[in-house]
Amino acid sequence: MSDLAAYLGAAVLAALATVMSVWERRGARRRVRRAGSAFAWCQGCSLALLAPATLTAATGAGIPGLAVIALGDAVRTAAISFLMLLACALRPRRALRPGRCGQAAVAVAMQAGILGLFVLARPRLAADGDVTAGPGGRWPLALRVALFAAYCVWALIELFLALLSHSRAAADEVTEGAADGTLVWGVRLVLAAVCVGMLWALWSYDDIVNVLRHGIEDGSEDVVSNVLGALCAALVLAGTVLGRSGGTVAATTRWLRLWRCYRLLGPLWSAMRTAMPYIAFPQAARPRLAGRLRLEFALYRRVIEIHDGRLVLRPYHHPAVAAWVAQEAVALAVAVGDAADTGDTGEIGDPDPAMTAALIEAATIATALENMRFERRFADAAEAPPGDAGLVLTDLDSEVLWLSRVAWAFRRSPVIPLVLERLRLESERG
């Protein structure tokens, strides 16, 4: 389990580094990209080097296990240095922090200090992979763990503050309509990864207790550390991909929404075209489009044809359909034991006015198609307002959403068959 989590986290971080190397080759955020890519590579390599299976394989190949542990610690410390560089690149003019030379000096000092403390501890590697401190080496070994954890927490706090300001700026852009919400969610996922990284760093303090009490430290990462590392890597990859591919995600979401509306309009459109074939556009009018544009054209063509059919059906509208729908909806709610206290107001049980209007419009179309089939016209039908008269449809997307609700009610609402039955009984009596 520990090895699987370590290698999985390393693979995810390697994929993230590859993605960051491909994106923005000449972008203005080159420093951010390079620091992030270097951190991903180093952290992934450290996870792979400090995995128990790697340590066992290196020992079996004749490579000193302590050397592998020291190399893994050096690479992991370098990853934290690149993480600090990433935080400084994201917030170059805010908060007091050392410049590039100061950062390089701190990074070198950390590498030298961690390696020096490791040598002073004079450790020995046990057969099970544990590192045992030599005589008088407990305090240097514990100080080494504490120093790395403090450096890691410091870098993560700096990165969290930098990302927090970016998250607020992205939220403001979404509020103003200048960006989509995927950027905000991408930054939030990276913020969650930073929080997991802090927990990952703080988890290493149990090694301090073990070293001071027993003089023993896990030579490789334990199960919890590797799981936290894999989770942190997955969150970073998801946040980075989501934040950088906001346009692609938005386009895919829009395509799926349009496809769903296209499918919902199918039964209503087919019923109207079967009754009125002349509302169909000629096939020669279809342009040669591909992908999302082709789907949009087909969807908007259905919308226009449905509206043409609605205009043709106006003389066949029954004036009592709205009252029938209200009565049957209340009666149906009472029958299933879910009726509210509606009294004699004739309100439909659905509190959503848009769905109520869509249900009335669907019943109006269904009864009009039936009346058209038997050539039953009504003198006052031309003066009756359409079912969506109270709705404000500001654009074509709103029109598509409205007609999708109408089509859903036309096909699936149990009120429609009851209204058609009323129309049949009235025609028989008339």
LUMLUMDO-363150 format. One record per residue (C-alpha): x, y, z; residue number from 1. Coordinates in steps of 0.05 Angstrom, whole numbers, plus 5000, padded with zeros to 4 digits. Last residue first. Example, Ala and Ser with C-alpha at 12.3 -4.5 7.8 and 13.67 -1.06 7.14 Angstrom:
5273,4979,5143,2 .
5246,4910,5156,1 .
// end
This chain:
3597,5366,4437,430 .
3593,5309,4487,429 .
3645,5269,4448,428 .
3689,5330,4439,427 .
3686,5345,4514,426 .
3705,5273,4531,425 .
3764,5275,4483,424 .
3788,5342,4511,423 .
3784,5315,4582,422 .
3824,5254,4561,421 .
3876,5300,4530,420 .
3881,5337,4597,419 .
3891,5272,4634,418 .
3944,5249,4585,417 .
3982,5315,4595,416 .
3979,5315,4671,415 .
4025,5254,4677,414 .
4084,5298,4654,413 .
4135,5258,4615,412 .
4133,5276,4541,411 .
4102,5345,4536,410 .
4130,5364,4605,409 .
4201,5350,4580,408 .
4187,5386,4515,407 .
4162,5448,4552,406 .
4223,5447,4597,405 .
4268,5441,4537,404 .
4229,5498,4504,403 .
4247,5544,4562,402 .
4320,5523,4562,401 .
4326,5535,4488,400 .
4293,5603,4494,399 .
4340,5622,4550,398 .
4398,5602,4505,397 .
4370,5645,4449,396 .
4370,5708,4490,395 .
4329,5751,4537,394 .
4268,5707,4549,393 .
4224,5743,4599,392 .
4169,5697,4623,391 .
4097,5720,4636,390 .
4074,5704,4566,389 .
4102,5634,4568,388 .
4035,5599,4558,387 .
4016,5640,4498,386 .
3962,5693,4505,385 .
3893,5676,4478,384 .
3867,5723,4423,383 .
3877,5673,4367,382 .
3841,5620,4407,381 .
3777,5661,4413,380 .
3744,5632,4351,379 .
3764,5560,4365,378 .
3782,5510,4311,377 .
3770,5435,4310,376 .
3799,5404,4247,375 .
3802,5333,4276,374 .
3878,5328,4272,373 .
3885,5402,4287,372 .
3846,5392,4352,371 .
3894,5337,4373,370 .
3954,5379,4356,369 .
3923,5437,4394,368 .
3911,5392,4455,367 .
3985,5372,4457,366 .
4009,5444,4444,365 .
3965,5473,4500,364 .
3986,5417,4548,363 .
4059,5433,4534,362 .
4047,5507,4544,361 .
4011,5495,4610,360 .
4067,5450,4634,359 .
4119,5502,4614,358 .
4082,5556,4651,357 .
4082,5513,4714,356 .
4155,5496,4704,355 .
4173,5569,4699,354 .
4129,5588,4758,353 .
4165,5538,4804,352 .
4117,5522,4861,351 .
4093,5457,4827,350 .
4025,5439,4857,349 .
3987,5479,4806,348 .
3942,5532,4834,347 .
3866,5527,4824,346 .
3850,5574,4881,345 .
3798,5528,4910,344 .
3837,5507,4972,343 .
3912,5495,4958,342 .
3930,5461,5023,341 .
3986,5418,4994,340 .
3975,5353,4958,339 .
4024,5295,4964,338 .
3977,5237,4977,337 .
3985,5208,4907,336 .
3912,5222,4889,335 .
3914,5291,4920,334 .
3973,5310,4876,333 .
3936,5283,4815,332 .
3874,5323,4832,331 .
3916,5387,4840,330 .
3950,5376,4773,329 .
3884,5358,4740,328 .
3851,5422,4763,327 .
3908,5468,4744,326 .
3918,5434,4676,325 .
3844,5439,4661,324 .
3843,5513,4679,323 .
3901,5527,4632,322 .
3870,5485,4576,321 .
3803,5521,4577,320 .
3814,5566,4516,319 .
3830,5507,4470,318 .
3885,5527,4422,317 .
3870,5505,4350,316 .
3876,5575,4318,315 .
3946,5582,4349,314 .
3973,5517,4321,313 .
4008,5549,4261,312 .
4045,5597,4308,311 .
4067,5539,4352,310 .
4092,5502,4291,309 .
4135,5560,4270,308 .
4162,5562,4341,307 .
4179,5488,4338,306 .
4214,5498,4271,305 .
4256,5555,4300,304 .
4276,5515,4361,303 .
4293,5454,4319,302 .
4338,5496,4275,301 .
4370,5524,4338,300 .
4389,5454,4359,299 .
4415,5432,4290,298 .
4457,5496,4284,297 .
4484,5488,4354,296 .
4502,5416,4341,295 .
4538,5434,4277,294 .
4575,5490,4312,293 .
4596,5443,4368,292 .
4632,5395,4321,291 .
4628,5407,4247,290 .
4592,5452,4198,289 .
4572,5445,4125,288 .
4511,5489,4121,287 .
4439,5461,4122,286 .
4394,5500,4075,285 .
4394,5445,4023,284 .
4355,5402,4072,283 .
4295,5448,4066,282 .
4271,5475,4132,281 .
4214,5438,4164,280 .
4149,5476,4180,279 .
4115,5444,4119,278 .
4113,5375,4152,277 .
4059,5398,4200,276 .
4030,5339,4240,275 .
4094,5297,4235,274 .
4137,5359,4244,273 .
4100,5377,4308,272 .
4105,5307,4338,271 .
4179,5302,4319,270 .
4196,5369,4350,269 .
4161,5352,4415,268 .
4195,5283,4418,267 .
4265,5311,4401,266 .
4267,5373,4443,265 .
4297,5335,4502,264 .
4352,5306,4458,263 .
4373,5374,4433,262 .
4370,5402,4504,261 .
4417,5347,4528,260 .
4463,5359,4469,259 .
4464,5433,4484,258 .
4482,5420,4557,257 .
4537,5371,4537,256 .
4566,5421,4488,255 .
4564,5477,4540,254 .
4600,5433,4590,253 .
4653,5416,4538,252 .
4663,5489,4520,251 .
4668,5509,4593,250 .
4718,5453,4607,249 .
4760,5473,4546,248 .
4758,5546,4565,247 .
4778,5531,4636,246 .
4836,5488,4615,245 .
4890,5522,4657,244 .
4851,5524,4722,243 .
4824,5453,4714,242 .
4891,5424,4695,241 .
4927,5459,4752,240 .
4873,5442,4804,239 .
4870,5369,4783,238 .
4946,5362,4783,237 .
4954,5396,4851,236 .
4898,5355,4881,235 .
4928,5290,4855,234 .
4997,5308,4882,233 .
4969,5324,4951,232 .
4931,5259,4952,231 .
4993,5220,4932,230 .
5034,5255,4986,229 .
4981,5244,5039,228 .
4980,5170,5021,227 .
5056,5167,5023,226 .
5059,5200,5091,225 .
5005,5155,5120,224 .
5038,5091,5094,223 .
5107,5108,5121,222 .
5162,5145,5082,221 .
5230,5110,5082,220 .
5285,5106,5133,219 .
5234,5107,5189,218 .
5269,5137,5248,217 .
5297,5102,5310,216 .
5332,5133,5371,215 .
5280,5103,5418,214 .
5251,5163,5455,213 .
5283,5222,5419,212 .
5280,5189,5351,211 .
5209,5164,5359,210 .
5184,5233,5383,209 .
5219,5267,5325,208 .
5190,5216,5276,207 .
5120,5235,5300,206 .
5137,5305,5276,205 .
5134,5279,5204,204 .
5059,5286,5205,203 .
5066,5361,5206,202 .
5094,5360,5136,201 .
5037,5318,5108,200 .
4986,5361,5144,199 .
5017,5422,5112,198 .
5016,5386,5045,197 .
4942,5370,5054,196 .
4930,5445,5065,195 .
4971,5462,5003,194 .
4931,5411,4962,193 .
4867,5445,4986,192 .
4894,5511,4961,191 .
4910,5477,4894,190 .
4838,5454,4891,189 .
4814,5524,4907,188 .
4857,5553,4851,187 .
4826,5505,4801,186 .
4756,5519,4828,185 .
4766,5593,4816,184 .
4793,5582,4746,183 .
4735,5536,4729,182 .
4685,5590,4748,181 .
4689,5628,4683,180 .
4723,5695,4671,179 .
4707,5769,4658,178 .
4635,5763,4682,177 .
4644,5813,4739,176 .
4630,5760,4791,175 .
4678,5712,4756,174 .
4732,5766,4755,173 .
4721,5779,4830,172 .
4727,5704,4844,171 .
4792,5702,4805,170 .
4821,5760,4846,169 .
4800,5726,4910,168 .
4832,5661,4889,167 .
4896,5697,4867,166 .
4901,5729,4936,165 .
4892,5661,4969,164 .
4944,5631,4923,163 .
4999,5676,4949,162 .
4978,5666,5021,161 .
4978,5591,5012,160 .
5046,5592,4978,159 .
5077,5630,5035,158 .
5045,5582,5085,157 .
5070,5523,5045,156 .
5141,5549,5044,155 .
5142,5560,5119,154 .
5111,5491,5132,153 .
5165,5458,5089,152 .
5222,5495,5124,151 .
5193,5476,5192,150 .
5187,5403,5172,149 .
5258,5402,5145,148 .
5286,5432,5209,147 .
5245,5386,5254,146 .
5269,5323,5218,145 .
5343,5345,5222,144 .
5334,5366,5295,143 .
5311,5295,5311,142 .
5373,5265,5278,141 .
5419,5315,5311,140 .
5386,5302,5379,139 .
5389,5226,5374,138 .
5461,5222,5352,137 .
5496,5215,5419,136 .
5517,5144,5402,135 .
5489,5127,5334,134 .
5418,5139,5311,133 .
5379,5081,5282,132 .
5349,5087,5212,131 .
5293,5037,5199,130 .
5292,4998,5133,129 .
5274,4929,5161,128 .
5347,4906,5157,127 .
5370,4964,5199,126 .
5407,5024,5171,125 .
5457,5057,5218,124 .
5461,5131,5234,123 .
5522,5173,5252,122 .
5476,5229,5278,121 .
5530,5280,5257,120 .
5524,5257,5185,119 .
5449,5268,5183,118 .
5457,5335,5217,117 .
5507,5356,5164,116 .
5461,5333,5107,115 .
5402,5372,5136,114 .
5445,5434,5149,113 .
5480,5433,5082,112 .
5416,5427,5043,111 .
5381,5479,5086,110 .
5439,5527,5079,109 .
5439,5519,5004,108 .
5365,5534,5000,107 .
5371,5594,5047,106 .
5428,5622,5005,105 .
5389,5612,4941,104 .
5329,5647,4971,103 .
5372,5705,4994,102 .
5403,5711,4924,101 .
5334,5711,4893,100 .
5306,5762,4941,99 .
5290,5750,5014,98 .
5219,5759,5040,97 .
5177,5816,5064,96 .
5105,5812,5042,95 .
5080,5833,4973,94 .
5117,5853,4910,93 .
5134,5785,4879,92 .
5072,5747,4901,91 .
5065,5690,4851,90 .
5140,5688,4838,89 .
5154,5687,4913,88 .
5107,5628,4923,87 .
5140,5591,4865,86 .
5209,5604,4894,85 .
5186,5575,4960,84 .
5161,5513,4924,83 .
5228,5509,4888,82 .
5262,5507,4956,81 .
5212,5455,4980,80 .
5230,5411,4920,79 .
5305,5420,4935,78 .
5292,5394,5005,77 .
5258,5332,4975,76 .
5317,5321,4928,75 .
5366,5326,4986,74 .
5324,5280,5029,73 .
5320,5228,4974,72 .
5396,5232,4964,71 .
5408,5222,5038,70 .
5360,5163,5039,69 .
5394,5131,4978,68 .
5462,5141,5010,67 .
5438,5110,5075,66 .
5415,5049,5035,65 .
5484,5036,5008,64 .
5479,5010,4936,63 .
5494,4935,4931,62 .
5436,4918,4885,61 .
5397,4887,4942,60 .
5404,4952,4982,59 .
5378,4992,4923,58 .
5318,4945,4913,57 .
5300,4949,4987,56 .
5304,5025,4987,55 .
5263,5030,4924,54 .
5210,4983,4953,53 .
5205,5024,5016,52 .
5192,5088,4977,51 .
5242,5144,4992,50 .
5269,5148,4921,49 .
5200,5148,4887,48 .
5172,5201,4933,47 .
5235,5242,4925,46 .
5232,5237,4849,45 .
5160,5262,4849,44 .
5178,5320,4895,43 .
5237,5340,4850,42 .
5197,5337,4785,41 .
5137,5373,4813,40 .
5179,5427,4845,39 .
5218,5438,4780,38 .
5153,5445,4741,37 .
5124,5494,4790,36 .
5187,5537,4790,35 .
5190,5536,4714,34 .
5117,5553,4704,33 .
5118,5609,4755,32 .
5181,5639,4725,31 .
5152,5634,4655,30 .
5088,5672,4674,29 .
5093,5720,4614,28 .
5083,5662,4567,27 .
5133,5636,4516,26 .
5127,5561,4530,25 .
5060,5573,4563,24 .
5037,5501,4571,23 .
5081,5442,4550,22 .
5128,5443,4610,21 .
5070,5451,4657,20 .
5038,5388,4629,19 .
5103,5349,4636,18 .
5111,5372,4708,17 .
5040,5351,4723,16 .
5051,5283,4692,15 .
5113,5273,4734,14 .
5074,5295,4796,13 .
5020,5243,4781,12 .
5072,5188,4770,11 .
5107,5205,4835,10 .
5042,5204,4873,9 .
5025,5136,4844,8 .
5095,5111,4861,7 .
5088,5132,4933,6 .
5016,5108,4941,5 .
5033,5040,4912,4 .
5095,5033,4955,3 .
5056,5048,5018,2 .
5000,5000,5000,1 .
// end
